Amino acid sequence: MSTQNDCGALYVARVYNTLVQGHDYNPEAFTKAAQQFAQQLTPGRIATVVALQGDLGTGKTTFTQEAAKALGVAEDIISPTFVIQKRYQLENQVFGQLIHIDAYRLEGARELEVLGWSDIARDPANLILIEWPEHVEGLLAPETQYIYFEYIDEDTRRISYGKKD
């Protein structure tokens, strides 16, 4: 099921096997899209996992920062490249915790498993945003939502939602 948001872009609610063609965003619209996406998420039977995929500089961390702000996170969000994961408690939200994972330095799914992946992925109170999901693909549940980021130019990014077949 796809719905049009205020930015004129399509976003996907609980559709995982169809890639929705991307929309190009300027910085202001990109911020709004990230915030709207975060606010429309709802918990499921396990943790809600959003896989953020794209090259360096395409907006994965910026998207996470804006989504976190929309969920009430006041502290600065930086990519957890060296610590792998950061946890943020959420107050008065449908999720209890936002977990931001950067799998860039991981060489396989096993490395995320030893960090307690199975426990955090089981908890429906967790919202997990994971950058570089292709490094741990074998761990991600079929329910994982995918967002693909593409650099267009200095002021424009393309975002596509869904899962590539």
C-alpha positions in Angstrom: 0.0 0.0 0.0 1.5 3.4 -0.9 0.4 6.8 0.2 1.3 10.2 -1.0 2.8 12.5 1.7 3.0 16.3 1.9 6.2 16.4 -0.1 4.5 14.7 -3.0 6.6 11.6 -2.6 5.3 8.0 -2.2 6.1 6.1 0.9 5.4 2.6 1.8 3.6 1.3 4.9 4.3 -2.3 5.6 5.0 -3.3 1.9 8.3 -5.1 1.6 8.6 -6.8 -1.7 8.0 -3.9 -4.1 10.4 -1.1 -4.7 8.6 2.2 -5.0 10.4 4.4 -7.5 12.3 7.2 -5.8 11.5 10.9 -5.4 14.1 13.6 -5.5 14.4 15.8 -2.4 16.0 19.1 -1.7 17.3 19.5 1.9 14.1 20.9 3.4 11.9 18.2 1.7 14.4 15.5 2.7 14.1 16.5 6.4 10.3 16.5 6.1 10.2 13.1 4.4 12.4 11.6 7.2 10.3 13.0 9.9 7.0 11.9 8.2 8.4 8.4 7.7 9.4 8.0 11.4 6.0 9.2 12.6 4.1 6.7 10.5 5.9 3.7 11.8 4.1 1.3 14.2 5.4 -1.6 16.2 4.9 -5.1 14.9 5.3 -8.5 16.4 9.1 -8.1 16.5 11.4 -5.0 16.4 10.7 -2.7 13.5 13.9 -2.7 11.4 14.5 -0.1 8.7 17.5 -0.9 6.4 19.2 2.3 5.0 21.1 1.5 1.9 23.2 3.7 -0.3 26.7 4.9 -1.0 28.7 7.2 1.3 27.2 10.8 1.3 23.7 9.8 0.1 21.9 10.8 3.3 21.6 7.7 5.5 22.8 9.4 8.7 21.0 12.6 7.9 17.8 10.6 7.5 18.4 8.9 10.8 19.0 12.3 12.5 15.8 13.8 11.2 13.8 10.6 12.1 15.2 10.7 15.6 14.2 14.3 16.0 10.7 13.5 15.0 10.6 10.8 17.7 11.8 13.3 20.3 15.5 12.5 20.6 17.2 15.7 21.8 20.8 14.6 21.8 23.0 14.8 18.7 22.9 11.8 16.5 26.2 10.8 14.8 26.9 7.8 12.8 28.0 5.0 15.2 30.7 3.8 12.7 33.2 3.0 15.5 30.9 1.9 18.2 28.6 0.0 15.8 25.4 0.8 17.6 23.9 3.6 19.7 20.7 3.4 21.7 18.3 6.3 22.4 15.4 6.1 24.8 12.1 7.4 23.4 9.6 9.1 25.7 5.9 9.2 24.9 6.3 7.4 21.6 5.0 4.1 20.2 8.5 2.7 20.4 10.5 2.6 23.6 13.9 2.7 22.1 15.6 3.8 18.8 18.7 1.8 18.0 21.0 3.2 15.3 23.4 0.7 13.8 26.2 1.3 11.4 27.3 -2.0 9.9 29.9 -0.5 7.6 32.9 -2.0 9.5 31.3 -5.4 10.0 32.6 -8.2 7.9 29.5 -10.4 8.3 26.3 -11.1 10.2 28.1 -13.0 13.0 29.8 -9.8 14.2 26.3 -8.2 14.8 25.1 -11.4 16.5 27.7 -11.1 19.2 26.5 -7.6 19.9 23.1 -9.0 21.0 21.2 -8.7 17.7 18.8 -11.5 18.4 17.6 -9.8 21.7 17.1 -6.4 20.2 15.5 -7.7 17.0 13.0 -9.7 19.0 11.7 -6.8 21.1 8.7 -5.0 19.4 9.4 -1.9 21.5 12.6 -1.4 19.4 12.9 0.7 16.3 16.2 -0.2 14.6 17.7 1.9 11.8 20.6 0.1 10.3 23.1 1.7 7.8 25.0 -0.6 5.4 22.5 -3.5 5.9 24.1 -5.4 3.0 27.0 -6.3 5.4 24.6 -8.3 7.7 21.9 -9.3 5.2 21.4 -12.8 6.5 20.2 -11.5 9.9 17.4 -9.2 8.6 13.9 -10.5 8.9 11.6 -10.6 5.9 9.6 -7.8 7.6 12.6 -5.4 7.2 11.7 -2.2 5.5 14.3 -0.9 3.0 15.1 2.7 2.1 17.5 3.3 -0.8 19.4 6.6 -1.0 21.0 8.0 -4.1 23.2 11.1 -4.6 21.8 13.3 -7.4 23.8 16.5 -6.8 25.0 18.7 -3.9 21.5 19.7 -3.0 19.4 16.7 -4.1 19.0 13.1 -2.9 16.7 10.4 -4.2 14.9 8.2 -1.8 13.2 4.9 -2.8 11.2 2.8 -0.4 10.5 -1.0 -0.4 12.6 -4.0 -1.2 14.3 -4.7 -4.5 13.3 -8.0 -5.9 
